[in-house]
Amino acid sequence: MIITRRTALGALGASSLLTTVAPGFALASAETDRRFLFIFLRGGMDSLTAVPAYGEPGFKALRGSLADGDPGEGTSYDTLKLDGLFAMNPDLAFMHSLYTNGDLAILHASCHGYRDRSHFDAQDAFDRGTVDKAMKSGWLNRMIAHLPGGMKTGRETLVMGLGPTLPLSLRGSEAVSSWSPPTAPKVSGDTMERLARLYAKDEVLHPALEKGLSAQSMGEEMGMGSEEANNFVLFAEAAARFLQPAGGARIATIDYGNWDSHADQNGRANVVTSAGTFHGRFAEMYLALDRGVKAFRDGMGDAWKDTVVIALTEFGRTVRINGTRGTDHGTGGAGFVFGGAVKGGRVIADWPGLKESQLNDGRELKATIDNRALLKAVMREHLGVPERAFADILPGSDGIAPLEGIVRST
């Protein structure tokens, strides 16, 4: 751990489409081998659920039923030890193995320049790269203009936005591409009920329709929210297919939303449905994050060694549990930077502590690191963006120095 004292669906259809992408040939060089994936965890992921500070005195008392077991405690959901202070959510087992192998680092107690608590304003500020609402383009789009020329040589597509809509971060004057898989329309609950009544006397169809209707109702009642989770895994697989080829794209983004945890944040249902076991809404979110990261790593093959991935959220949550067994909007969050090119196996934090006097407004983790320090480090060390361009890409960040030593030296 680094602590500095204050003085970062149609899967088959997708496969057939993606095998034809990016036939262009790229000249072999270090800069053309580098890949970058940005994952935006929209909704305010709770940093102390993702990366709990189990070694902090009074942590379990503060968190109540949101606290999982300490590493080695022997509960059904023991957290995974990182060091003497921090652990990782037990549903992030593969990501924990990346940390252990030195391919993943964690940024804790961090936030962007926006320090209020509106989802929409916070996400827009992050996407723009500035709190200035007059800025209409996104930071990633502006970054493209400052990339080394060799990254674009012989390449049909340089940047891919993966998702149903192009995020604000990629909007602007520079050319980008987007991809989303074909999806089948969902059958409404009303239609299912009408069909069940229509075939009430059919010995074969009626039981099947009743089972499907029951599973659908259960998912809705439990706030299943698994569509985003399932889609994230698909987009992560797609990101590898776009980025891995020698002539493929070199930068991609994925939006992974639905992290807003106001209620039933640590509810683990483990209910068996016709579609499989449902582990609880937020457990499903973490499990899918972990599965998606593994799918991406596996899909990158040898190109993994030249890859950096950043996964950040717009802000953290309150430290204490609320009246609906969740947490409300806060400030200090946590993020991940990983890949074969990352100097990992560490938690990067200027840890503020969780005592009452150490919390922001007495309610939430303070933000002591600006996420833009991580963005600058990866742009400079991995993508070859000159520091003079940071004023254009991240306006108003002049006083924020890039973090050092994020990327492995080559």
N, C-alpha and C positions, 0 to 999 in steps of 0.2 A: 504494500500500500504506500502511496505517496501522500503525505500530509504536509502542506506548507502553511506556515503561520501567515495570517493576512498581513503584510507590509506593502470546463465542456458537455354451367360451367362446362363446361364441355372440355374436359381434359384431353380427350382424343382429338377433338377439333383443334385445340391449342397446339398439340404436338405436331399435327400435320402442317399447320400454318408456320410454326416456328422453325421447322427444319428448312424452310426456304428463305429465311431472313438473311439479309446482309451478305450477298455474294461477293461484294467488293473485296479487293486485296489491299491490305495495309502493309506499308513498308516495315520491316522488322527493326525495332529500336526500343529502348527502355520506355520511352514515353507512350508508344503505341501499345505496349503490353499492359499498361496500368488501367485498372477498372475501379469504378466507384459506384456504390449503391447507397442511396439515401432513403431511409424508412422513417416516415413521420407517424408517430404513435398519437393520433389525434384523440383528444378527449381528456387529457390530463392523467396519465398513468401514475398511480400511487408509488412514489419512490420507495417507501418503507415497506411495501408489500413485495415489490420487485427485488429490492436489495435491502433487507432489514438490517438495522444496526443492533443486532441481538446483544452485542457486548456493551451497549450503553446502559448504565445503571437505570433501573426503572422502566426499561423498554416495554416489557410485557404489561406492566401496570398502565402505561400510557395507551397502549394499543388495544387492550382488552381482547375481545374475541377475534380481532384481526391478526393477532400474533400467532404465527405457526410455531412449531416446536424448535428449540435451539438445535444446532448441529449435534447429532449423537444423543439427543435426549430420549429417543425411543418412541416418539409419537408416530401416528400414521402419516404425518406431514412434516417431518423434520426438515428444516432448511439446510442448504448445502454450504458448508463452510468455505469462506474466502480467506479470512484471516481472523484475528482475535476480536475484531469489532464488527465486521460485515459478513453477511451470508447471502445466498441467492435463493429466490423462490424455488421450492421443490419441483415445480412444474417446468423449470428451465434447466433440465438435467443435461441436455446436449450443450447448451450455451455454457453451463458450468464446466463441461469437459474442455471447451475451447479456452476458457479462462485457465484451467489447470495446465493445458498444453501451451500456453503463452500466446494464443491467437485472439484473445479478447481482453479488453480493458473496460473498466466501468468509470463513468463520470458521475459523481454524487454531489448533492447539494448545489445543483446548477440550474440556471434559467437563462432566458434570453433577455434582451434589453427591455422588453415589456414586463412590467411588474404589477399589473392589476390582475383581476380575476375573471375576465370575460373570455370564454372559449373563442368566440369569433374574432374578437380584437387581437387576442394572443396569437391565434393561428395565422391571421392575416399579417400581423407584424413579423412573425417568423418567416412566412412565405416571401414577404417583400424584402426581408433582410434589414428592415428599419421600422421604427414606430411611426415614421412620417407617412401619413395616409395619402399624401400627394403623389407618392411613388406608385406607379401603376404596373411596373414590371416586377418579376421575381428575381431573387438573388442567384438562383441557379442559371436562369437564362442570361443574366448579365455576366456570370462567370464564364460562359461559353466563349465570349468574345476575347477573353484573356488566356485561353488555353494555348499551349504550344501548338504551332502549326502542324507538326507531324501527327498529332492525334486525329486530324481531319483528313489526312492524305489518303486518297483511294477508298474512302469510307462513305457508303450511301447514307448510313444513319449513325450519328454520333451519340445522340441523347434520346432515351425512351422514357415516356411517362406511362407507367402501367396502372390502369384503373379506368373506371367508367368515365371520368372527367379529367381534364388536364389540370393539375394543381397550379395555383397562382405562382408558386416558386419557379415554374417552367414557362410562364407566359412572358412575352416580350418580343423583341425584334429578331432574335436569333432563331434559326430553324430547329425545331425539335419534332419528334414523332411520338405517337401514342398507340397503345394497344390495349384491348380489353376482350376477353373471351366471349363467344356467343353464349347467351343464357336462355333457358326455356322459361316461359311464363309460369308463374305459380298458380296452382288451383286454389281458389278462395275457399274459406271455411263454409260459406253459404252453399257453394256448388257441391262440396263434399256431403253436406247434410241432405241436400236434395237427392243426390245419387243414392245415399244410404236408404232414404225413404222409398225411392223408386224400386230399388232392388231388395226390399225388406224380406221378401219371401224366397229370394234366390239363395240356395244353400251354399253356393260357392262364392259369389261376389259379395253378398252382404257381410259375412264375417271379415273379409279382407278390407272392405270399405270402413267398417266399424273400427278396425284396428288402426287404419290410417288416420281416421278422424280423431281417435283417442290420442295418438302420438302427436298430431298437429296441435290439439288443444293443450296437451301437456307442455309442449314447447312454448306456446304463447303464454300460458299461465306462469311458467317459470322464468319468463324473460330470457329465453334460450340465447338469442342474439348470436347464433353460431354462423350466420351467413358471412359476416365480416371475417370470422376466424377461418372458415373454409376457403374464402376467396384469397386470404393472405397467402396461404400455402400455394395456391395455384399461381398467384402473381410472383411468388418467390421462385418457383420452378421456372416460370417464364423469364424472369430476370436473368437466370443462369443461361438459358438458351440464347438470349439476346447478347449477353456480355461475353460468353465463353469463346466463341469462334474468333479466329485471328482477324477476320474482316468484319467482325460484329461491332455493335455499339460499345461505347466505353463508359457511359454514364446512364444510370437508370434511377427512377424514383418509384416508391410504392407508398400509398397512403393506407394506413391500417387504423381504422377508427373504432369508436364504441368503448373507449376506456373510461368514460365518465362514471365514477363509482359512488354515487350518492347513497345507494341502498344495497343491502345483502352482498357486500363486497367479498366476503370470505365464505359464502355459502357453497359448500361442496355437496352436491346432491347424490352423485353416483347412482342415478336412476337408469335402469336398463329399458330402452325403448326399442321399437322395431328398427330404428336406424343405428342402434348401438348404444353405448353407455354415455349418458350425459353427466358430466362431472361438475356442473355449475357454471353459470355464465362467465365469471371472470377466470375460473380455472380453465375453461375452454379457450379463453383469449390467450392466456399464458402458454398453454399446451400448443396452440397453433403457432404462436410466435416461435416457440422452440422447434416445432416440426418444420416450419418454413425456413428457418435458419439452416437446419440440417439439409433440407432439400436443395437450398441454394449452394451450400458448401459442396455437397456431393455433385451437383450439376456443373460446378465450375472446373472440376478436375484439376489439371496442372495449373490452370490460370488462377487458382485460389491464392497462390504465392504472390501474385501481383495485384491483389484485391484489397480494398478497404471498404467497409460498410459502417455507416453511422446510423443509429436508431435513437431518435430523440422525441420528447413530448413537449407540449407547449408550457406546462407548469406542473407542479406537484400537487399534493393534497394536504389537508389538515392532518396533524399528528394524531389527534384523538378521534375515536369513533363517534359518530353522530347518533341521533335517535332512531335511525332506520338501518343501523348496522352497516353504515358506509362512511365515507369521508367526503368533505366538501372541498371546493377549490382552494388551492394554496399557492405557494411560490416555489420553493426549492424542490427540484425533481431529480431524476436520475436518467442516465442514458448509457448506451453501449457503443463502443467502437471496436470492430473486429475484422478479421481477415488474415490471410497469410502474410500480408505486408505490415501488420500491426504489431507493435511491441507491447504485448499484453501481459496477462498474469498479474494485474495490479488494479487497485482502486485509486483513482485520481480524485482527491478531495481535500478541501480546506474545511475540515469538519467543524461545524458550528456548535454541535451539542444539542441535546434535547431537554435541558432543564428549562423551567418556565422563563427564566430571564434570558435564555439563549434563543428562544423561538421568535420568529417574526410575528409581531402583533400578538404575541402570547398564544399563537394557535397553530403555527406551521413551521416547517423547516426553512431556515434562512437559505437564500441563494448566495453562495460565496464565490462561485465560478460562473463566468458568462459563457454560455454555449458557443458564442461566436469565436472564442479562443480555440475551441476544438475545430470548428469549421476552417478557420484560418490555417491551423496547423496542417490539416489534411490537404487543403488547397495548395499550400506552399511546398510541403514535403513530399506529397504523393502525386499531385496533378501538375506541378510545375508552374503554378500561377504566381506571378511576381507580386511582392508585397505592395508595390505602388498601386496595384489594382484593387486592393481591399477597400479603399475609400469609395470606389464605384460600386463594388459588389455588396458591401455592408456599410452603408453610410452611417456616420455617427459613431463608429466603433474605433476611432483613432487611438483611444487610450487603452484598448484591449490588445495585449500582446498574444501572439500565437503560443499555444502550449508547446513545450519542447519534447522531442523524443517520442512522438506518437508512432511514427513509422520506422520500421526497421531500416538500418543503414544497409546499402547495397554495395 
